[in-house]
Amino acid sequence: SLRFNAHNLAWRDVRFDYDGGYFGSLWFFFVLPLLGFISLGILMPLASKGMREYMARRHSFGAARFSANGPLASYYGAGFKTVLLGLFFCALVATGAFFLLGDRLAALTRSQMSVDDLERAMEGPQAISIIYAVPLILFFLFIITGGYYRALTRNIIIGSLRLQGGVRFRSHVSGIGLAWIILSNLVLSVATLGLLMPWAQVRQYRYLTTNTELRPIADMESFVDRQSKAGSSIGDAVGEAGGLEINF
């Protein structure tokens, strides 16, 4: 799918390409993230760096190849900030649940109660609502922290991205901003039974491309002309389209 998407994407009549292999994709897209999960997140920044930089190295624009080599410490910094954000939200949820159930919990600690007494104490509508709401809240927190981590690592990979010939890039996506867009898009898509999903995708891509900069070399026209000899056109309509992004 990466090869298909790249091959059918062009900018100013110069086609992109992707030459990644199946074994490389298996290692960087599945095995490394699995190792990061098994290690309880310790190796996840390493997996993020490997996956994103592998995608960058295997893409090309005409005859010019992309490259990226971001510092591993930056990825671990992003992971550390994400963990802190997750702990902060979990602390808010725990504080809110304790505040709502404080009287019941205090009564339980002051008296000797059996299991049946404990079950009856937690059968109130408020307690039941909180018990069922906590997993849903934790799911939303996972979406928020995942979007936050994605934004931070995206800024790192785009900032270290280079296109052969001197073209550089920069991304300044807000972690909280992207997390809010992902979360609100999910809620709106579910609430409308998927009818707003196309709008949600456009909204997210517009935000990402608006916060992505291209820092070209002095003579960008000559650079594009040289690549035009190596990349074939797929039509003026696509070639003139703006706001296109490769998901590194």
N, C-alpha and C positions, 0 to 999 in steps of 0.2 A: 504493500500500500504506500510506503514511503517513496519507493521508486516511481510508482504510477503518479502520485501527487506531484513529485518534483518534475517529472518528464512532461506533465501537462500544465506546468506553470511557467510563465515567461514574464519578463519585465523589459519593456522597450524592445520587444522582438527577440530578446536573448533568452534562451531556454535554460532552466535549471536542470540538474541531474543528480541522481543518487546512486551510488554503486556499493552500498553496504551488502554484506553477505548474510546468509541464513545463520551460520554459526556465530558470527559476530553479534548479530541481533539477539540470538538466543542467550549469549553470555551477558551482554550489556543491558538488555531489556527485561530479562527474566531471572537469570541466575544471580546477578549482583543484587537486584532489589530483594530477592528471596533471602540472600545472605544478610542484607541489612535488616530485614524483618526478624530473622532468627537471632541476630545479635542484639535484639531489643533496641534497634535504632542506632547502635554505636557505629556500624558500618554504612548506614544510610547516606551520609554526606559523600562518602567515597563512591557509592553506587550512583548517586546523582551526578557527580562530576564525570564518572566514566560514561554514563549513558548520554549525557548532553554533549560531551566533547566527541564521542564516537559519531553522533549524528552530524555534528559540525564538520568533522574531517571527511565524512563520506559524501557531503554535498559539494556541488560545484555550480558555478554560474558561467556558462560558456566554457572556455578553457581555463578559467581561473578557479582555483579551489579555495574552500574555506578552511580555516584552522582556528583552534582555540586551546588555550592552556591557562585556565584560571587557577589561582592558588587554592590548595586543598583547605588551608586554614579558613578561607572565606566561606567555604561550604559548611565547615564545622561551626563557624560563627553563626551562619543562618540556622543551622539545626539547634544550636544553643538558644537563640532568640525564640525559635518556635516552641521549644520545650518550656521556656519561661512563660510564654504566652498561654500555652495549654495549662500549666500549673495555676496561672492567675485565674483563668476562667473556671477551672475545676474548684478552686478555692471559693469563688463567688457562688457556684452552684451549691457547694457543701454548706456555706454560710447561710444561703437562703433556705435550704432544706432544714438546717438546724433551727433557724429562726421560726419556721412554720411549725416544726414538730418539737420545739424546745420543751413545752409543757409536758408532752407525753414522755419524752425521753427522761426528763427530770423525775417524773413519777416512777418510771421503771427503775431508775438507779436508787431511789429511796426505799423501795420495798422489794420483798422477795416474791417474785411472780413466777408462775409456771409457764410452760410453753403455750397452753391454752389461753392464759390471761394475756400473754403477749400478743397472740393472734387477735383476740378481741379488742385489744387496745389499738391495733393497727387497722381495724376494719372501718374506721370512719371515712367519710367521703374525701376529706382533705388528705388523709394519709394515703388512701388508695390513689388519688390523683397524682400525688407527688411520686409515689412508687412507679407509676406508669410513665410519668413525665421525665424522670431522670434519664432513662436510656435514650429517649428522643432528644433531650438536651445534649447528651454526650455525643450523639450522632452529629448534631449540628456543630458542636465544638470541633469534632474531627474534620468536618468540611471547612470550617473557618481556619483552623491551624494548617490544614493541607494547602488551602489557597494562599495563606501567608507564606508558607515555606516555598511554594511554587514561585511566588513573586520574587522572593529574595534570591533564589537560585537562578531565576531567569535573568535578573539584573546582572548576576555574576557572569553567566555564560555569554550574554550579549555584549557585556563590557569587554570580555576577553576575545570576542570573535573578530577574526581578520579575514578579509578577502584578498587573495593574491593580487598584488598590484598596489596595495597601500590603503584599501578602503577599510575603515573602522566603523564600529557601531556603538550605540549606547542605549541603555534601557533604564528608566527611572520609574518603574511601576511601584505603586504603593502596596505593601503587603495587606494592610487593612482594607484598602480600596478594592483590591482584587478579590479578597475573601468575601467582602460584602456583595460584590457583583455575582460571584459564584453561588453564594447562599441565596440571595434574592432571586436569581435566575432559576434555581432549583425549586424554590417555593412557588414561584409564578408558573413554572412549567407543570408542576404537579397539580396546582389549583385549577389550571385551565385544561387538564387532561392532555398536555403536550401541544396544545395549539400555539402557545407562545414560545415553543422551543426554537424555531428559526430566528425569531426576534431576539431571544436570549443569546444565541450564538453570535449574531451580528453585534449585539451590544458588547459582549466580551471581547471580540476581536477588534472592534473599534477602539475600545479602551487600551488594549495592548499596543495597537499600531500607533495610536495617538501619542503614547509614551515611549516610542522607539525612535531613535535618531540614526540617520545615516551620515557618517562623516567621510565624505569622499576625498579623493586625491584632487590636486589642482585642476587637472584636465580630465574631467569625468566623461566628456563627450568622446574623446579619443579612446578612453578605456572601454566604453560601451561599444564603439565601432570595432575595436579589436575583438571583443567577445562575440560580436554579431557574426563574424566569419566562422566561429566555432559552434555557436548555438543557433538552431533553426527556429524560425518563427512559427507560431501557432495561430496567428491571426491578429489583426490590428486591434480588435476589440479587447482581447486579453492583454495584449502588449501595452495598451494605454491604460489599463485598469490601475487604480491607485489603492493604497492601503493594504498591500499584500504582505503576508508574513509566513515565514517558514517556522514551524514550531520546534525550535531547538530546545 
